[in-house]
Amino acid sequence: MARRDLTQGHITEHFVSLTIPMILGILGLVAFNLADTYFVGKLGTTQMAALTFTFPVVLLLNSLNLGLGIGASAIISKAFGQKDHQAVKELSSYSILLGFTFALIASFIGLITIKPVFSLLGADQSVFPYIKDYMSIWYLGVPFVVIPMIGNSIIRALGDTKVPSMVMMLAAVTNIILDPIFIFGLGPVPAFGVKGAAIATVLSRSITFSTALYILIHREKVVSFKIIKIKSIIPIWKKILYIALPNAASRMILPIGLGIITGLISTYGLDAIAGYGIATRVEYFALAISQALASVIPVFVGQNFGAGDFDRIKEGIRISRKFMLSFNAGLYLILFIAGPWLIGLFTVNTQVIKIAVLYLRIVPLAYGFQGIILVLNGALNALHKPVVAASLNLIQMLVIYVPMAVILNRYFGVTAIFASLAFSYLVVAIMGNKAFKKILVD
């Protein structure tokens, strides 16, 4: 077992040793998504636009799932910091049960709402058949997405980032291999087109589903369905959902907001939608290091919260903020220069490239502030202040970004939409810092 006690030792060394494996895991997750974008892009602009329409919905379910993972991680890392290993096992087991329940409900609702949901997002008859092909299969695989994500959150709460990274890399490699086979066909396997991307996703996720459960049950021995008691389900789920629900609600705001933004961009045509979709996928890759560090923060803060060491928490956040600003300043320069070449790897359509490059020349200006928001969100959740963390997401998306984009889009077009996003990150990073300092003082 590779568990790590983060209440002792050099903070920066902990961050480096935990973040490096997570970088690889997140890059694997990004590669997973980029593979779909790359291969579906070869089918044509209409198919790529159809896949872009699915992003907000997929992100919505992933946001709910992430909320559950954050809730589980917060209470499990605190129990680990308190050295209460029986509580760790109980909380982990009930978290997985909660994940199963959520997955089944989400899969059913998703399958019966495909047409009305994507009609609301602005999908027309040219893209809807491709959307239906993709989502009707993707929804069936929701349980295979949910359990590994919650499982990874549990393992990270124990201070182990290597195993979650391996699980994420396994999913990526499998998807990259299966994507071209099912999209374009190979041997006895027919060409399924967009539907093939969904088939590859479900199959690759099913492998990580089995792997995650094996690790949790047999290797780490933190999940056992034998210890689950009916009378304990509701009390323990309440503990998880106290943190999970505000997070899930706030993370639902993101895809809802992105749905509105997607609708705005769709008024400029399928080329604009495709360019936006490619740019955001490249962004996932660019933000891998920031996301990796941010994923370590809740574990670090949670364990030290359990140990009652608030000075150590303050120092960890100070180090993280400094890194986010300095690293992402350099990242912006790289994307500004290399943006056209990176987008050119996915398409030769000049209009698509133009929109994507515009995005990469505006939004990354605020990546440092976005990184600070990610760090503060993780810290606030680990400190059991989920409503404050959720409020930051709400303000960023629905109070600043979306209204500003809707208004300025009328006068300045797509440029205003992208600039509004960057501005919202700056404002909320400042607000988040003030809220965090106040909580630690109180």
Residue pairs with C-beta under 8 A, 6 or more apart in sequence:
1 158
1 160
1 219
1 220
2 159
2 160
2 162
2 163
3 80
3 158
3 159
3 160
4 14
4 17
4 18
4 158
4 159
4 160
5 159
5 303
6 14
6 81
6 159
6 299
6 300
6 303
6 304
7 81
7 303
7 304
7 306
7 307
7 309
7 312
11 300
11 312
11 315
11 316
11 319
12 319
14 296
14 300
15 293
15 296
15 300
15 316
15 319
15 320
18 159
18 161
18 296
18 299
18 300
19 161
19 289
19 292
19 293
19 296
20 292
21 161
21 162
21 164
21 165
22 161
22 164
22 165
22 291
22 292
22 293
22 295
22 296
23 288
23 289
23 292
24 165
24 168
24 169
25 161
25 164
25 165
25 166
25 167
25 168
25 169
25 292
26 168
26 288
26 291
26 292
26 295
27 172
27 285
27 288
28 165
28 168
28 169
28 170
28 171
28 172
28 173
29 168
29 171
29 172
29 284
30 281
30 284
30 285
30 288
31 172
31 176
31 285
32 168
32 171
32 172
32 175
32 176
32 201
32 204
33 281
33 284
34 281
34 282
34 284
34 285
35 172
35 175
35 176
35 179
36 51
36 175
36 179
36 197
36 200
36 201
37 48
37 51
37 277
37 278
37 281
37 346
38 345
38 346
39 179
39 180
39 183
39 184
39 197
40 47
40 48
40 51
40 183
40 194
40 197
41 47
41 48
41 274
41 278
41 346
41 347
42 183
42 184
43 183
43 193
43 194
45 270
45 271
45 274
45 347
45 349
45 352
46 126
46 127
46 130
46 270
47 130
47 193
47 194
48 274
48 277
48 278
48 347
49 127
49 270
49 273
49 274
49 277
50 123
50 127
50 128
50 130
50 131
50 134
50 194
51 130
51 134
51 194
51 197
51 277
52 262
52 273
52 274
52 276
52 277
53 118
53 121
53 122
53 123
53 127
53 131
53 262
53 273
54 131
54 134
54 135
54 138
55 255
55 258
55 262
55 277
55 280
56 121
56 255
56 256
56 258
56 259
56 262
57 110
57 117
57 118
57 121
57 135
57 255
58 138
59 254
59 255
59 258
60 252
60 255
60 256
61 106
61 110
61 142
61 145
62 145
62 149
63 248
63 251
63 252
63 254
63 255
64 102
64 106
64 248
64 251
64 252
65 99
65 102
65 145
65 146
65 149
65 150
66 149
66 247
66 248
66 251
67 244
67 245
67 246
67 247
67 248
67 249
67 250
67 251
68 95
68 98
68 99
68 102
68 146
68 150
68 240
68 244
68 248
69 149
69 150
69 152
69 153
70 153
70 243
70 244
70 247
70 298
70 378
70 381
71 95
71 240
71 241
71 242
71 243
71 244
71 245
71 247
71 381
71 386
72 91
72 92
72 95
72 98
72 150
72 153
72 154
72 157
72 240
72 244
73 153
73 154
73 156
73 157
73 298
73 299
73 302
73 382
74 157
74 243
74 298
74 302
74 381
74 382
74 384
75 91
75 239
75 240
75 243
76 88
76 91
76 92
76 95
76 154
76 157
76 158
76 302
77 157
77 158
77 298
77 299
77 301
77 302
77 303
77 305
77 306
77 382
78 302
78 303
78 305
78 306
78 382
78 384
79 85
79 87
79 88
79 91
79 306
80 88
80 157
80 158
80 159
80 302
80 303
80 306
81 302
81 303
81 304
81 305
81 306
81 307
82 306
82 307
88 157
88 158
88 222
89 221
89 222
89 223
89 224
89 227
90 227
90 232
90 236
91 236
91 239
91 240
92 154
92 216
92 222
92 223
93 222
93 223
93 224
93 225
93 227
93 228
94 228
94 232
94 233
94 236
94 237
94 240
95 150
95 153
95 154
95 240
96 147
96 150
96 151
96 154
96 213
96 216
96 223
97 225
97 228
97 233
98 150
98 237
98 240
98 241
99 146
99 147
99 149
99 150
100 143
100 146
100 147
102 146
103 142
103 143
103 145
103 146
103 147
104 143
106 139
106 142
106 146
107 139
107 140
107 142
107 143
110 135
110 139
110 142
111 136
111 139
111 140
114 131
114 132
114 135
114 136
114 139
115 128
115 132
118 128
118 131
118 135
119 128
120 259
121 259
121 262
121 263
122 262
122 263
122 266
123 131
126 270
127 270
130 193
130 194
133 193
133 194
133 195
133 198
134 194
134 195
134 197
134 198
135 198
136 198
137 195
137 198
137 199
137 201
137 202
138 198
138 201
138 202
140 202
141 198
141 201
141 202
141 205
141 206
143 209
144 202
144 205
144 206
144 208
144 209
145 205
147 209
147 212
147 213
148 167
148 171
148 205
148 208
148 209
148 211
148 212
151 167
151 212
151 213
151 215
151 216
152 163
152 164
152 167
152 168
152 212
154 216
154 222
154 223
155 163
155 164
155 215
155 216
155 220
156 164
156 295
156 296
156 298
156 299
157 299
157 302
158 220
158 222
159 299
159 303
161 295
161 296
163 215
167 208
167 211
167 212
167 215
168 208
170 207
170 208
170 211
171 204
171 205
171 207
171 208
172 204
174 203
174 204
174 207
174 208
175 200
175 201
175 204
178 199
178 200
178 203
178 204
179 196
179 197
179 200
180 186
181 189
181 196
181 200
182 189
182 192
182 195
182 196
182 197
182 199
182 200
183 191
183 192
183 193
183 194
183 196
183 197
183 200
184 191
184 196
185 191
185 192
185 196
192 199
213 223
216 222
216 223
217 223
217 224
242 384
242 386
243 381
243 384
243 386
244 386
245 386
246 386
246 387
246 389
246 390
247 381
247 386
247 389
247 390
249 390
250 389
250 390
250 391
250 392
250 393
250 394
251 393
253 393
253 394
253 397
253 398
254 393
254 397
256 397
256 398
257 397
257 398
257 401
257 402
260 402
260 406
261 401
261 402
261 405
261 417
262 273
262 276
264 405
264 406
264 409
264 417
265 272
265 273
265 276
265 414
265 417
266 272
266 273
268 355
268 413
268 414
269 351
271 349
271 351
271 352
271 355
272 351
272 355
272 414
274 347
274 349
274 352
274 355
275 343
275 351
275 352
275 353
275 354
275 355
275 356
275 358
275 359
276 355
276 356
276 359
278 343
278 346
278 347
278 352
278 356
279 343
279 355
279 356
279 357
279 359
279 360
280 359
281 346
282 342
282 343
282 356
282 360
283 359
283 360
283 363
283 364
286 331
286 335
286 364
286 367
287 367
287 370
287 371
289 327
290 324
290 327
290 328
290 367
290 370
290 371
290 374
291 374
293 320
293 323
293 324
293 371
293 375
294 320
294 371
294 374
294 375
294 377
294 378
295 378
297 316
297 317
297 320
297 374
297 375
297 378
297 379
297 382
298 378
298 379
298 381
298 382
299 382
300 313
300 316
300 382
301 313
301 316
301 317
301 378
301 379
301 382
301 383
302 382
304 310
304 312
304 313
304 316
305 313
305 382
305 383
305 384
310 440
313 379
313 383
313 440
314 440
317 375
317 376
317 379
317 436
320 375
321 372
321 375
321 433
323 371
324 368
324 371
324 372
324 374
324 375
325 368
325 369
325 371
325 372
326 368
327 368
327 371
328 364
328 367
328 368
328 370
328 371
329 368
331 364
331 367
332 364
332 365
332 367
335 342
335 360
335 361
335 364
336 360
336 361
336 364
339 356
339 357
339 360
339 361
340 353
340 357
342 360
343 352
343 353
343 356
343 357
343 360
344 353
347 353
355 414
358 414
358 415
358 418
359 418
362 415
362 418
362 419
362 421
362 422
363 418
363 421
363 422
365 422
366 421
366 422
366 423
366 425
366 426
367 425
369 425
369 426
369 428
369 429
370 425
370 429
372 429
372 432
372 433
373 392
373 396
373 425
373 428
373 429
373 432
376 389
376 392
376 429
376 432
376 433
376 435
376 436
377 389
377 392
377 393
377 432
379 436
380 386
380 388
380 389
380 392
380 435
380 436
380 439
381 389
383 439
385 439
388 435
388 439
392 428
392 431
392 432
392 435
395 427
395 428
395 431
396 424
396 425
396 427
396 428
397 424
400 420
400 423
400 424
400 427
400 428
401 420
401 421
401 423
401 424
404 416
404 420
404 423
404 424
405 416
405 417
405 420
405 421
408 416
408 417
408 419
408 420
409 416
409 417
412 419
